[in-house]
Amino acid sequence: MTRSHVALLMALAVLGLLALDQVQSTPLNPYTGPPMLALGSGLAATGGHCAAPPPK
């Protein structure tokens, strides 16, 4: 096998995985997800940050 054959097989494998994911996944509902930017919306911030000091 040459390098081009391996590259072609890998590209086909990636495309196959993407097609399988597209077929088996349910479409996302943008109205049930959190807002991308919640500036001034009153929503509390969640999650963590690795540079944040530990709580006392």
Backbone torsions as a table, in degrees:
resi	resn	phi	psi	omega
1	MET	NA	137.1	177.5
2	THR	-95.1	173.9	-178.7
3	ARG	-63.2	-36.0	-179.6
4	SER	-68.1	-34.5	176.9
5	HIS	-65.8	-42.5	179.6
6	VAL	-66.0	-41.3	178.5
7	ALA	-63.6	-39.7	178.6
8	LEU	-66.1	-42.8	177.8
9	LEU	-62.8	-40.9	179.2
10	MET	-66.7	-40.5	178.1
11	ALA	-63.8	-40.8	177.4
12	LEU	-66.3	-36.5	178.1
13	ALA	-65.6	-42.5	178.7
14	VAL	-64.6	-44.3	178.2
15	LEU	-63.9	-36.3	177.0
16	GLY	-64.5	-42.7	177.9
17	LEU	-65.0	-39.9	177.5
18	LEU	-64.8	-40.4	178.1
19	ALA	-66.0	-41.7	178.1
20	LEU	-62.5	-41.5	178.9
21	ASP	-65.6	-40.5	-179.9
22	GLN	-64.8	-38.0	-177.8
23	VAL	-73.0	-39.1	-173.1
24	GLN	-90.7	-14.9	-176.7
25	SER	-90.1	152.0	175.9
26	THR	-88.4	147.2	-179.7
27	PRO	-65.9	146.9	179.6
28	LEU	-76.1	143.8	175.1
29	ASN	-102.8	109.9	-176.2
30	PRO	-68.2	-14.0	-177.4
31	TYR	-86.2	-13.4	178.9
32	THR	-101.5	-8.5	-179.1
33	GLY	-83.6	163.9	176.8
34	PRO	-71.2	155.8	178.9
35	PRO	-67.5	147.8	179.9
36	MET	-68.3	-44.5	176.1
37	LEU	-125.0	119.0	-176.8
38	ALA	-110.2	41.1	-178.0
39	LEU	-70.4	119.2	177.5
40	GLY	73.1	16.1	-177.7
41	SER	-87.7	-12.1	-178.1
42	GLY	88.6	-3.2	178.2
43	LEU	-76.2	138.7	178.8
44	ALA	-74.8	143.8	177.7
45	ALA	-72.9	139.0	178.0
46	THR	-127.0	166.5	-180.0
47	GLY	96.4	-177.5	-177.8
48	GLY	-130.7	172.2	176.6
49	HIS	-138.6	135.3	-172.7
50	CYS	-69.2	-18.1	-179.9
51	ALA	-96.1	-0.5	179.8
52	ALA	-73.4	140.8	177.7
53	PRO	-68.8	149.8	179.3
54	PRO	-67.0	149.5	179.1
55	PRO	-68.5	149.4	-179.0
56	LYS	-95.6	NA	NA
